[in-house]
Amino acid sequence: MRQNRTLQAEEQYENMIKEIEDVFALYMVEMKEENENFLRKVRKQAIQEERHENEKLDVVPETQHDEMIDEGQQDLQVNAYTKLSARTAYQATKELEQDMGDDVPEDAPLMKKVLFLQKKGFKLEEIAQQLNKGKTEIELLLKFSENKT
């Protein structure tokens, strides 16, 4: 019986390790996807802002404009647009936090915060953004809470 208990405990331990590894793997994949999406959005916004600026100032058309600017200047422009886009995204996140965060208890555990925001009707992405967590992590927490009830 003791040997069986030990074997069962080892199996449970191995299963826990596997589940934790799966959670981390999902989290890392999600982080990578979110980073790639963010970079795409920043690049897209930079291009749109440049087009808008060109139209506003009646500058040389974009094809000629690119030929006139050397690579160093292009890098500076991309960096400037990236900073501007990041600042804009940060401000939007802060505004969202102010809109959603007033009712969230600060000292509450993560699970309670997630459930609280879900009851308030926020989407999975909004909850993840509000709590600075990954979408997969929030999804797993909600699944765990469903299993407990």
N, C-alpha and C positions, 0 to 999 in steps of 0.2 A: 504494500500500500504506500509506503514511504517513497519507494522508487517511482511508482506511478504518479504520486503527487509532484515529485521533483520533475519528472518528464512533462507533466501538464504545465507546471510553472515555467519551464523552459520554453514550451510551445507558445504560451501566452506572451512571454517576454519577446520571443522572436516575432510574433504577430504584431506586438506593439511597435517594435523597431521598424518593421516593414510599413506599418501605417504612418509612422512619423516620417520615414523617408519619402513616402508617397506625398504626404502633405508638403514637405519641403520642396520636392520636385515640382509639384503643381504651383507652389508659391513662386519658385524661381522662373518657371515658364511664364507665369502671369506677369511677373516683374519685367521680363524681357519683352513681352508683347506690349505692355504699357509704355516702356521706354521707346520702343520702335514707333508706336502710335504717336507719342509725344513729339519725337523728332520729326515725323512726317508732318504733323500739324504745324510745328514751328517753321519748317521749310516752306510749307504751303502758304502760311500766313506771311512769311517774309516775301515771297514772290508776289502775293496779292498786294501787299503794302507797297512794294516797289512799283508795280504796275499802276496802282492808284496814285502814287507820288508822281510818276512820269506823266500820267494823264493830267494831273492837277497843275503841274509846272510846264506842260507842253514841251517836254524834253525830247531829245533824239529818240526815235523808235528803239524798241528793246534790242533788236538784232544789231543795230549799229552801236548802241550803247554798250553792249557786252564786248564788242570788238575794241572799243576805245578804252575800257577799263582793264588794267593789268590784274594779274592774279592776286597780288597783295591787297589791292583796293577791294576786290571782290570778297576776300576773306574778312576784311574790316567791316564791310557792309553786312555780311552774313552774321558776324559776331554781334554787331549792333542790333540787327533784327532779332537775333536769338535772345539777347538780353531784354529787348523790348517785349518780345512774346512771352518770355518767362515772367517778366514783371506783371504783364497783363493777366497771365494765368494765375499767378500768385494772388493778385488782387481779387480775381473772380472767386478763387478758393476762399479767401478771407471773407468775402461778402456772403458766400454760401454758408460758411461756418457761423457767421453772425445771424443769418436767417434761421439756421437749424439749431445752432448750439445753445440758444438761450435756455431751452427747457431740459437739456441733457445734464443730469447730475455729474459734476466733475469727479467726485470721488467714487463713483459707482464702478464695479468691475466691467470689463469689456463686454461680457455676455449680456449684462443688464442694459448697457448702453445700446448694443445691437438690437435687442428685443424692444427696447423703448422706442428707438427710431423706426423700427419696422411697424410697430403699432401705430405710430404717428403717420404712417403711409408713405414713408420714403422708399425709393427703389434701392436695390442692392448696390448699384454704383454710387448713389448718393451717400449711402451709409458708409461705404468703404472710403469715399473721399472725405467725409466728415471726420471719421476716426483715424484717418491716415493709415489705413490698412488696405491690403489687397482684396480684390473682389472675390477671389477664391477662398481666402481666409474667412471672410464674412459669410460666404455661402456655406462653408464647412461648419462654422459656429451655429448657423441657423439649422443645418441638418442635425447637428448634435443635440440641439435644444428640442427638435422635433422627436428625436429618438428617446429623450428622457421623459417626455410627456406621454 
